[in-house]
Amino acid sequence: MLESELALYAALQRRLGEQRIDIVVHRRDAPLCDIDRETCLSGVPLRATPPPFNTVQQVVGKLLSANRAIKQYADKLLESQKPIFMTTGKKESRYAGITDIAQSLKRWRVALYLAWSDTRARYRRSVLGPFWLTLGTAIGVAGLGWIWSELLKIDRAKFIPSLTAGLIVWQFLAGCITESTGLFVKQSIIIRNLQLPYFLHVLQLVFRHFVNFAHNLVVYIAVAVILAVPVTWDTLLVIPGVFMVAMNLLWITLLFGMLGARFRDLEYAVAALLPLLFFISPVIYRPGYLSFSARLIWLNPLSHFIEIIRDPMLGFSPPWFVYAAMGTMLVLGWGMTLSLFNQRRNRIAFWV
């Protein structure tokens, strides 16, 4: 139904744009609503009153006579939306969140396509396109590498590769965490009007920042070639490292997305704390550069996210406890997030 719903919604909006009529396709999982009082039976006020079913049927009926191509989509849509006003509001399954994630993973190609489209749209009609990301990272590495190598009294040939790897990993982490708090709020129009799994938006966000990470990786490759960074068998550990980071970012994005939709202040709190986390995380420096506080640095979870990718990029294996910490966060984080997602998934449409 994904392609048909998208096609119908776009066609209806184009047809009805001149008449200033907006058709709202409400989600199947929303609770039964009292249309007259504009209030849900659960006591949660709606932002807008859903139109009576016969009104939608009449408007769509006029369109059917003008465009036969819309008829197939409209019939499916009307058939799927009839139970909304006829059921007694059945409760969702205990494993609705897991089902949502499974449906999203089946459509991972859609999420990847949307992520790539977002990146292209952002740099549309520019000369370099998405490679402006690469250029910006290269300028940052050149400036910070020259200044901080002097301040820390470290050889530039050793410091700049470490700084480059740390910066591109940090941009990947910070981008996902920062945008996750407003994820469902920014997708509120789609959530209210299309019956799509919520986790699809999470995949789209992580894929988009992974595309940015891939563009920035070009800078590190250039630095590694120029400064002759050694390539060993340990370099292959980048692949499981990136996988573990991405899997952890998925539950973090989903969790922060739900919390950010319920508590809007979280978005501003995270934006205020990230600059501080940048300096207390081993982005510019390595944990070994500060021997007096190396143990304290490992108490920061983001240190493990950075080192599990950066160490293999520099040609050596990360410490064993980094993998242990990442595995522990992966299991506990997904367990907590799935529990919350199963319980509160049906409330997200009302929070946004």
Contacts in CASP RR format, 6 or more apart in sequence:
PFRMAT RR
TARGET T0000
AUTHOR 0000-0000-0000
METHOD contacts of the structure
MODEL  1
MLESELALYAALQRRLGEQRIDIVVHRRDAPLCDIDRETCLSGVPLRATP
PPFNTVQQVVGKLLSANRAIKQYADKLLESQKPIFMTTGKKESRYAGITD
IAQSLKRWRVALYLAWSDTRARYRRSVLGPFWLTLGTAIGVAGLGWIWSE
LLKIDRAKFIPSLTAGLIVWQFLAGCITESTGLFVKQSIIIRNLQLPYFL
HVLQLVFRHFVNFAHNLVVYIAVAVILAVPVTWDTLLVIPGVFMVAMNLL
WITLLFGMLGARFRDLEYAVAALLPLLFFISPVIYRPGYLSFSARLIWLN
PLSHFIEIIRDPMLGFSPPWFVYAAMGTMLVLGWGMTLSLFNQRRNRIAF
WV
1 76 0 8 1.000
1 80 0 8 1.000
1 195 0 8 1.000
2 107 0 8 1.000
2 110 0 8 1.000
2 196 0 8 1.000
4 72 0 8 1.000
4 73 0 8 1.000
4 76 0 8 1.000
4 77 0 8 1.000
5 25 0 8 1.000
5 73 0 8 1.000
5 77 0 8 1.000
5 194 0 8 1.000
5 195 0 8 1.000
5 196 0 8 1.000
6 194 0 8 1.000
7 73 0 8 1.000
8 70 0 8 1.000
8 73 0 8 1.000
8 74 0 8 1.000
8 77 0 8 1.000
9 23 0 8 1.000
9 25 0 8 1.000
9 193 0 8 1.000
9 194 0 8 1.000
11 63 0 8 1.000
11 67 0 8 1.000
11 70 0 8 1.000
11 73 0 8 1.000
12 23 0 8 1.000
12 60 0 8 1.000
12 63 0 8 1.000
12 70 0 8 1.000
13 22 0 8 1.000
13 23 0 8 1.000
15 63 0 8 1.000
15 66 0 8 1.000
15 67 0 8 1.000
16 22 0 8 1.000
16 23 0 8 1.000
16 59 0 8 1.000
21 59 0 8 1.000
23 51 0 8 1.000
23 56 0 8 1.000
23 59 0 8 1.000
23 60 0 8 1.000
24 48 0 8 1.000
24 50 0 8 1.000
24 51 0 8 1.000
24 192 0 8 1.000
24 193 0 8 1.000
25 77 0 8 1.000
25 81 0 8 1.000
25 193 0 8 1.000
25 194 0 8 1.000
25 195 0 8 1.000
26 50 0 8 1.000
26 81 0 8 1.000
26 84 0 8 1.000
26 192 0 8 1.000
27 191 0 8 1.000
27 192 0 8 1.000
27 195 0 8 1.000
27 349 0 8 1.000
28 80 0 8 1.000
28 81 0 8 1.000
28 83 0 8 1.000
28 84 0 8 1.000
28 195 0 8 1.000
29 92 0 8 1.000
29 96 0 8 1.000
29 345 0 8 1.000
29 346 0 8 1.000
29 349 0 8 1.000
30 84 0 8 1.000
30 346 0 8 1.000
30 349 0 8 1.000
30 350 0 8 1.000
31 40 0 8 1.000
31 41 0 8 1.000
31 42 0 8 1.000
31 89 0 8 1.000
31 346 0 8 1.000
32 40 0 8 1.000
32 41 0 8 1.000
32 87 0 8 1.000
32 88 0 8 1.000
32 89 0 8 1.000
33 39 0 8 1.000
33 40 0 8 1.000
33 41 0 8 1.000
33 46 0 8 1.000
33 50 0 8 1.000
34 40 0 8 1.000
34 41 0 8 1.000
35 49 0 8 1.000
35 50 0 8 1.000
35 52 0 8 1.000
38 45 0 8 1.000
38 46 0 8 1.000
38 49 0 8 1.000
39 45 0 8 1.000
39 46 0 8 1.000
40 46 0 8 1.000
40 350 0 8 1.000
44 350 0 8 1.000
46 350 0 8 1.000
53 81 0 8 1.000
53 82 0 8 1.000
53 84 0 8 1.000
53 85 0 8 1.000
56 78 0 8 1.000
56 81 0 8 1.000
57 78 0 8 1.000
60 70 0 8 1.000
60 74 0 8 1.000
60 77 0 8 1.000
60 78 0 8 1.000
61 74 0 8 1.000
63 70 0 8 1.000
63 74 0 8 1.000
64 70 0 8 1.000
64 71 0 8 1.000
64 74 0 8 1.000
80 195 0 8 1.000
92 345 0 8 1.000
92 346 0 8 1.000
93 99 0 8 1.000
94 342 0 8 1.000
95 342 0 8 1.000
96 342 0 8 1.000
96 345 0 8 1.000
96 346 0 8 1.000
97 199 0 8 1.000
97 338 0 8 1.000
97 341 0 8 1.000
97 342 0 8 1.000
97 345 0 8 1.000
98 338 0 8 1.000
98 342 0 8 1.000
100 197 0 8 1.000
100 198 0 8 1.000
100 199 0 8 1.000
100 341 0 8 1.000
100 345 0 8 1.000
101 197 0 8 1.000
101 199 0 8 1.000
101 338 0 8 1.000
101 341 0 8 1.000
103 197 0 8 1.000
103 199 0 8 1.000
103 200 0 8 1.000
104 111 0 8 1.000
104 197 0 8 1.000
104 198 0 8 1.000
104 199 0 8 1.000
104 200 0 8 1.000
104 202 0 8 1.000
104 203 0 8 1.000
105 199 0 8 1.000
105 203 0 8 1.000
107 197 0 8 1.000
107 200 0 8 1.000
108 203 0 8 1.000
110 200 0 8 1.000
111 200 0 8 1.000
111 203 0 8 1.000
111 204 0 8 1.000
111 207 0 8 1.000
112 203 0 8 1.000
112 207 0 8 1.000
114 204 0 8 1.000
114 207 0 8 1.000
115 203 0 8 1.000
115 204 0 8 1.000
115 205 0 8 1.000
115 207 0 8 1.000
115 208 0 8 1.000
115 210 0 8 1.000
115 211 0 8 1.000
116 207 0 8 1.000
116 208 0 8 1.000
116 211 0 8 1.000
118 204 0 8 1.000
118 208 0 8 1.000
119 130 0 8 1.000
119 208 0 8 1.000
119 211 0 8 1.000
119 212 0 8 1.000
120 129 0 8 1.000
120 130 0 8 1.000
122 130 0 8 1.000
123 129 0 8 1.000
123 130 0 8 1.000
123 132 0 8 1.000
126 132 0 8 1.000
128 135 0 8 1.000
130 211 0 8 1.000
130 212 0 8 1.000
130 215 0 8 1.000
131 215 0 8 1.000
131 218 0 8 1.000
133 212 0 8 1.000
133 215 0 8 1.000
133 216 0 8 1.000
134 215 0 8 1.000
134 216 0 8 1.000
134 218 0 8 1.000
134 219 0 8 1.000
137 164 0 8 1.000
137 167 0 8 1.000
137 168 0 8 1.000
137 171 0 8 1.000
137 216 0 8 1.000
137 219 0 8 1.000
138 219 0 8 1.000
138 222 0 8 1.000
140 167 0 8 1.000
141 160 0 8 1.000
141 163 0 8 1.000
141 164 0 8 1.000
141 167 0 8 1.000
141 219 0 8 1.000
141 223 0 8 1.000
144 163 0 8 1.000
144 167 0 8 1.000
144 284 0 8 1.000
145 156 0 8 1.000
145 159 0 8 1.000
145 160 0 8 1.000
145 163 0 8 1.000
146 156 0 8 1.000
148 159 0 8 1.000
148 163 0 8 1.000
148 284 0 8 1.000
148 285 0 8 1.000
149 155 0 8 1.000
149 156 0 8 1.000
149 159 0 8 1.000
149 160 0 8 1.000
152 159 0 8 1.000
152 285 0 8 1.000
152 289 0 8 1.000
154 289 0 8 1.000
157 227 0 8 1.000
157 228 0 8 1.000
160 223 0 8 1.000
160 227 0 8 1.000
161 220 0 8 1.000
161 223 0 8 1.000
161 224 0 8 1.000
161 227 0 8 1.000
161 229 0 8 1.000
161 313 0 8 1.000
161 314 0 8 1.000
162 286 0 8 1.000
162 310 0 8 1.000
162 314 0 8 1.000
163 283 0 8 1.000
163 284 0 8 1.000
164 219 0 8 1.000
164 220 0 8 1.000
164 223 0 8 1.000
165 220 0 8 1.000
165 309 0 8 1.000
165 310 0 8 1.000
165 313 0 8 1.000
165 314 0 8 1.000
166 282 0 8 1.000
166 283 0 8 1.000
166 284 0 8 1.000
166 306 0 8 1.000
166 310 0 8 1.000
167 216 0 8 1.000
167 283 0 8 1.000
168 213 0 8 1.000
168 216 0 8 1.000
168 217 0 8 1.000
168 219 0 8 1.000
168 220 0 8 1.000
169 213 0 8 1.000
169 245 0 8 1.000
169 283 0 8 1.000
169 305 0 8 1.000
169 306 0 8 1.000
169 309 0 8 1.000
169 310 0 8 1.000
170 278 0 8 1.000
170 281 0 8 1.000
170 283 0 8 1.000
170 306 0 8 1.000
171 209 0 8 1.000
171 212 0 8 1.000
171 213 0 8 1.000
171 216 0 8 1.000
172 209 0 8 1.000
172 210 0 8 1.000
172 212 0 8 1.000
172 213 0 8 1.000
172 216 0 8 1.000
172 245 0 8 1.000
172 249 0 8 1.000
173 245 0 8 1.000
173 249 0 8 1.000
173 302 0 8 1.000
173 305 0 8 1.000
173 306 0 8 1.000
174 274 0 8 1.000
174 278 0 8 1.000
175 209 0 8 1.000
176 205 0 8 1.000
176 206 0 8 1.000
176 209 0 8 1.000
176 249 0 8 1.000
176 252 0 8 1.000
176 253 0 8 1.000
177 249 0 8 1.000
177 252 0 8 1.000
177 253 0 8 1.000
177 256 0 8 1.000
177 270 0 8 1.000
177 274 0 8 1.000
178 270 0 8 1.000
178 271 0 8 1.000
178 274 0 8 1.000
179 205 0 8 1.000
179 209 0 8 1.000
180 202 0 8 1.000
180 205 0 8 1.000
180 252 0 8 1.000
180 253 0 8 1.000
180 254 0 8 1.000
180 256 0 8 1.000
180 257 0 8 1.000
181 256 0 8 1.000
181 257 0 8 1.000
181 259 0 8 1.000
181 260 0 8 1.000
181 266 0 8 1.000
181 267 0 8 1.000
181 270 0 8 1.000
182 257 0 8 1.000
182 260 0 8 1.000
182 261 0 8 1.000
182 267 0 8 1.000
183 201 0 8 1.000
183 202 0 8 1.000
183 205 0 8 1.000
183 253 0 8 1.000
183 256 0 8 1.000
183 257 0 8 1.000
183 261 0 8 1.000
184 191 0 8 1.000
184 198 0 8 1.000
184 201 0 8 1.000
184 257 0 8 1.000
184 258 0 8 1.000
184 260 0 8 1.000
184 261 0 8 1.000
184 348 0 8 1.000
184 351 0 8 1.000
184 352 0 8 1.000
185 260 0 8 1.000
185 261 0 8 1.000
185 264 0 8 1.000
185 267 0 8 1.000
185 352 0 8 1.000
187 201 0 8 1.000
187 352 0 8 1.000
188 352 0 8 1.000
190 196 0 8 1.000
190 201 0 8 1.000
191 198 0 8 1.000
191 348 0 8 1.000
191 349 0 8 1.000
191 352 0 8 1.000
192 349 0 8 1.000
192 352 0 8 1.000
198 345 0 8 1.000
198 348 0 8 1.000
199 254 0 8 1.000
202 250 0 8 1.000
202 253 0 8 1.000
202 254 0 8 1.000
202 257 0 8 1.000
203 250 0 8 1.000
205 253 0 8 1.000
206 246 0 8 1.000
206 249 0 8 1.000
206 250 0 8 1.000
206 253 0 8 1.000
210 246 0 8 1.000
220 313 0 8 1.000
223 229 0 8 1.000
224 231 0 8 1.000
224 313 0 8 1.000
229 313 0 8 1.000
229 314 0 8 1.000
229 315 0 8 1.000
230 315 0 8 1.000
231 315 0 8 1.000
232 315 0 8 1.000
232 316 0 8 1.000
234 311 0 8 1.000
234 312 0 8 1.000
234 315 0 8 1.000
234 316 0 8 1.000
234 317 0 8 1.000
235 312 0 8 1.000
235 313 0 8 1.000
235 315 0 8 1.000
236 312 0 8 1.000
237 311 0 8 1.000
237 312 0 8 1.000
237 317 0 8 1.000
237 318 0 8 1.000
238 309 0 8 1.000
238 312 0 8 1.000
238 313 0 8 1.000
241 308 0 8 1.000
241 309 0 8 1.000
241 312 0 8 1.000
241 326 0 8 1.000
242 309 0 8 1.000
244 308 0 8 1.000
244 323 0 8 1.000
244 326 0 8 1.000
244 327 0 8 1.000
244 330 0 8 1.000
245 305 0 8 1.000
245 308 0 8 1.000
245 309 0 8 1.000
245 326 0 8 1.000
247 330 0 8 1.000
247 334 0 8 1.000
248 305 0 8 1.000
248 326 0 8 1.000
248 329 0 8 1.000
248 330 0 8 1.000
248 333 0 8 1.000
251 330 0 8 1.000
251 333 0 8 1.000
251 334 0 8 1.000
251 335 0 8 1.000
251 337 0 8 1.000
254 337 0 8 1.000
254 341 0 8 1.000
255 333 0 8 1.000
255 336 0 8 1.000
255 337 0 8 1.000
255 340 0 8 1.000
256 266 0 8 1.000
256 270 0 8 1.000
258 340 0 8 1.000
258 341 0 8 1.000
258 344 0 8 1.000
258 348 0 8 1.000
258 351 0 8 1.000
259 266 0 8 1.000
260 266 0 8 1.000
260 267 0 8 1.000
261 348 0 8 1.000
261 351 0 8 1.000
261 352 0 8 1.000
262 344 0 8 1.000
262 347 0 8 1.000
262 351 0 8 1.000
277 300 0 8 1.000
277 302 0 8 1.000
280 297 0 8 1.000
280 300 0 8 1.000
281 297 0 8 1.000
281 300 0 8 1.000
281 302 0 8 1.000
281 303 0 8 1.000
281 306 0 8 1.000
282 297 0 8 1.000
282 303 0 8 1.000
282 306 0 8 1.000
282 307 0 8 1.000
283 306 0 8 1.000
287 294 0 8 1.000
287 297 0 8 1.000
287 298 0 8 1.000
287 303 0 8 1.000
287 307 0 8 1.000
288 294 0 8 1.000
290 297 0 8 1.000
297 303 0 8 1.000
298 304 0 8 1.000
298 321 0 8 1.000
298 325 0 8 1.000
301 325 0 8 1.000
301 329 0 8 1.000
304 322 0 8 1.000
304 325 0 8 1.000
304 326 0 8 1.000
304 329 0 8 1.000
305 326 0 8 1.000
307 318 0 8 1.000
307 319 0 8 1.000
307 322 0 8 1.000
308 318 0 8 1.000
308 322 0 8 1.000
308 323 0 8 1.000
308 326 0 8 1.000
311 317 0 8 1.000
311 318 0 8 1.000
311 322 0 8 1.000
312 318 0 8 1.000
END
